[in-house]
Amino acid sequence: MVIRNIISNLKNDYIEKKVFHSEFVDFMENIKNPFIVLVCCILSLRTNDKITIKAAKRMLELADDPYKMMGVNIETLARAIYPVGFYQNKAAQIIELSKQIVEKYEGKVPSSIEELVKFKGVGRKTANLVLAKGFNIPAICVDVHVHRITNRLGYVNTKTPDETEQVLRKILPKEYWIDFNTLLVTHGQNICKPIKPKCDICSVKKYCKFNR
């Protein structure tokens, strides 16, 4: 299958040879705690990687589990995560989410998309990333990079990330679900950029309809 060759090439580039990398992907790869994955994902929304990583480290010095986080003062947390986008709203959201995890889920982050998306501000992209990286449960996290690249490759023909996720769930072999976001985000940040993609040095260009 073509998709197997594409994934094999990307793994060779970004996991084995580490030709390029994504700072946020590298940071998240070392986190296996579902709660930390969840709150770091919230910080990352509409914020660049460098700011997110620094803010996440400051936040985790204050609290690294829902019991501790629910007791943090909102203004204290807001100052710690500044200047992430909408930092005041995110501080309130993270503290409220922590309270709900403690009160409704006995301090444990739920391990299903259906429960995760009940939290304010948590969409399918974040929920899938929590399942994949926090619980090691096969899940397809579709962000702008995954949506753009799979369409450029011609693997899907979709209009929105949510639609892309649903199609990928049907056609992408489950063995690739967990790593798919990691590989395509790294590829999208370094090679297959929204504007002026570097097709001349792309290792999967021969499979790509955009390059023809």
C-alpha positions as CSV (number, residue, x, y, z in Angstrom):
1,M,0.0,0.0,0.0
2,V,1.2,3.5,-0.8
3,I,0.3,4.8,2.7
4,R,2.7,2.2,4.2
5,N,5.5,3.5,2.1
6,I,4.7,7.1,3.0
7,I,4.7,6.3,6.7
8,S,7.9,4.3,6.4
9,N,9.6,7.2,4.7
10,L,8.4,9.7,7.3
11,K,9.5,7.5,10.2
12,N,12.9,7.2,8.6
13,D,13.1,11.0,8.3
14,Y,11.8,12.0,11.7
15,I,12.2,9.1,14.1
16,E,15.3,7.2,12.9
17,K,17.4,9.9,11.2
18,K,15.7,12.8,13.0
19,V,16.4,15.0,10.0
20,F,13.8,17.5,11.3
21,H,11.8,17.7,14.4
22,S,8.9,19.6,16.0
23,E,9.7,21.2,19.4
24,F,6.2,20.6,20.7
25,V,6.0,17.1,19.4
26,D,9.3,16.3,21.1
27,F,8.1,17.8,24.3
28,M,4.8,15.8,24.2
29,E,6.5,12.6,23.3
30,N,8.1,12.5,26.8
31,I,4.8,12.9,28.5
32,K,2.7,9.8,29.2
33,N,0.4,11.3,31.9
34,P,-3.1,11.9,30.5
35,F,-3.8,14.9,32.6
36,I,-0.5,16.6,31.6
37,V,-1.2,15.8,28.0
38,L,-4.6,17.3,28.3
39,V,-3.7,20.6,29.9
40,C,-0.6,21.1,27.6
41,C,-2.9,20.6,24.6
42,I,-5.2,23.3,25.9
43,L,-2.2,25.7,26.3
44,S,-1.1,24.9,22.7
45,L,-4.3,26.1,21.0
46,R,-3.6,29.2,19.0
47,T,-0.1,29.5,20.5
48,N,3.3,28.7,18.9
49,D,5.4,25.9,20.2
50,K,8.2,27.8,21.9
51,I,5.7,29.8,24.0
52,T,3.6,26.7,24.8
53,I,6.5,24.7,26.0
54,K,7.9,27.4,28.3
55,A,4.4,28.1,29.6
56,A,3.7,24.4,30.2
57,K,6.9,24.0,32.2
58,R,5.9,27.0,34.4
59,M,2.4,25.6,34.8
60,L,3.7,22.2,35.9
61,E,5.9,23.7,38.5
62,L,2.6,24.9,40.1
63,A,0.7,21.7,39.7
64,D,1.0,18.4,37.8
65,D,-2.2,16.6,38.8
66,P,-5.9,17.7,39.0
67,Y,-6.0,17.7,42.8
68,K,-3.2,20.2,43.0
69,M,-4.3,22.2,39.9
70,M,-7.9,22.8,41.3
71,G,-6.4,24.6,44.2
72,V,-4.2,27.0,42.2
73,N,-5.4,30.6,42.1
74,I,-6.7,31.6,38.7
75,E,-4.5,34.7,38.5
76,T,-1.5,32.8,39.6
77,L,-2.0,30.3,36.9
78,A,-2.7,33.0,34.3
79,R,0.6,34.7,35.1
80,A,2.4,31.4,34.8
81,I,1.1,30.6,31.4
82,Y,1.3,34.1,29.9
83,P,1.7,34.9,27.0
84,V,-0.2,31.9,25.5
85,G,-3.2,32.9,23.5
86,F,-6.3,33.6,25.7
87,Y,-4.2,32.9,28.8
88,Q,-6.8,34.1,31.3
89,N,-9.6,32.0,29.7
90,K,-7.3,29.0,29.6
91,A,-6.3,29.4,33.2
92,A,-9.9,29.4,34.3
93,Q,-10.7,26.5,31.9
94,I,-7.8,24.3,33.3
95,I,-8.8,24.9,36.9
96,E,-12.5,24.1,36.2
97,L,-11.6,21.1,34.2
98,S,-9.4,19.9,37.1
99,K,-12.3,20.2,39.5
100,Q,-14.5,18.2,37.2
101,I,-11.9,15.5,36.9
102,V,-11.7,15.2,40.7
103,E,-15.4,15.5,41.4
104,K,-16.8,13.4,38.5
105,Y,-14.1,11.0,37.6
106,E,-12.3,10.4,40.9
107,G,-9.2,12.3,39.8
108,K,-8.7,10.3,36.7
109,V,-8.9,11.7,33.2
110,P,-11.6,9.8,31.2
111,S,-10.3,7.5,28.5
112,S,-13.0,8.0,25.9
113,I,-13.5,10.7,23.3
114,E,-17.2,11.0,24.3
115,E,-16.3,11.9,27.9
116,L,-13.3,14.1,27.0
117,V,-15.2,16.4,24.7
118,K,-17.7,17.1,27.5
119,F,-15.0,19.4,29.0
120,K,-15.3,23.0,27.9
121,G,-12.9,23.9,25.2
122,V,-11.9,20.3,24.5
123,G,-12.5,19.2,20.9
124,R,-11.9,16.0,19.1
125,K,-8.4,16.9,18.1
126,T,-7.3,17.3,21.8
127,A,-9.4,14.3,22.9
128,N,-7.7,12.1,20.3
129,L,-4.2,13.3,21.3
130,V,-5.0,12.5,25.0
131,L,-6.0,9.0,24.0
132,A,-3.0,8.4,21.8
133,K,-0.3,10.0,23.9
134,G,-1.7,9.8,27.4
135,F,-3.3,6.3,27.2
136,N,-1.6,4.7,24.2
137,I,-5.0,4.0,22.8
138,P,-5.2,4.1,19.0
139,A,-6.7,7.4,18.0
140,I,-6.3,9.8,15.0
141,C,-5.5,13.3,16.0
142,V,-6.3,15.5,13.0
143,D,-5.0,19.1,13.1
144,V,-4.3,21.5,10.2
145,H,-1.2,19.7,9.2
146,V,-2.8,16.2,9.1
147,H,-5.8,17.7,7.2
148,R,-3.6,19.6,4.7
149,I,-1.1,16.8,4.0
150,T,-3.5,13.9,3.6
151,N,-5.4,16.0,1.1
152,R,-2.3,17.0,-0.8
153,L,-1.2,13.4,-1.0
154,G,-4.6,12.6,-2.4
155,Y,-5.2,10.0,0.4
156,V,-8.4,11.8,1.3
157,N,-10.6,14.4,-0.3
158,T,-12.2,16.4,2.5
159,K,-13.1,19.9,3.5
160,T,-12.6,20.0,7.2
161,P,-10.4,18.3,9.9
162,D,-13.4,16.6,11.4
163,E,-14.3,15.1,8.1
164,T,-10.7,14.1,7.5
165,E,-10.7,12.2,10.9
166,Q,-13.8,10.3,10.0
167,V,-12.4,9.2,6.6
168,L,-9.1,8.3,8.1
169,R,-10.8,6.1,10.7
170,K,-12.2,4.1,7.9
171,I,-9.1,3.8,5.6
172,L,-6.0,4.2,7.7
173,P,-4.7,0.9,9.2
174,K,-5.1,1.1,12.9
175,E,-1.4,0.3,13.5
176,Y,-0.5,3.8,12.3
177,W,-3.1,5.8,14.2
178,I,-1.0,6.8,17.2
179,D,2.1,7.9,15.3
180,F,0.2,9.5,12.4
181,N,-0.1,13.0,14.0
182,T,3.5,13.0,15.2
183,L,4.8,12.3,11.7
184,L,2.6,14.6,9.8
185,V,2.9,17.5,12.2
186,T,6.7,17.3,11.9
187,H,6.5,17.0,8.2
188,G,4.0,19.9,7.9
189,Q,6.1,22.2,10.0
190,N,9.3,21.5,8.2
191,I,8.6,20.4,4.6
192,C,4.9,20.4,3.6
193,K,4.2,23.9,4.7
194,P,0.9,25.7,3.9
195,I,2.7,28.2,1.7
196,K,5.7,27.3,-0.5
197,P,6.1,23.6,0.5
198,K,9.6,22.3,0.0
199,C,8.6,19.6,-2.5
200,D,12.2,19.4,-3.9
201,I,13.5,17.8,-0.7
202,C,10.3,15.9,0.3
203,S,10.9,12.2,0.8
204,V,7.3,11.3,-0.2
205,K,6.9,13.6,-3.2
206,K,6.6,10.7,-5.6
207,Y,3.4,9.6,-3.9
208,C,2.0,13.1,-3.8
209,K,-0.7,14.4,-6.1
210,F,0.1,18.0,-5.2
211,N,3.6,17.6,-6.6
212,R,2.4,16.4,-10.0
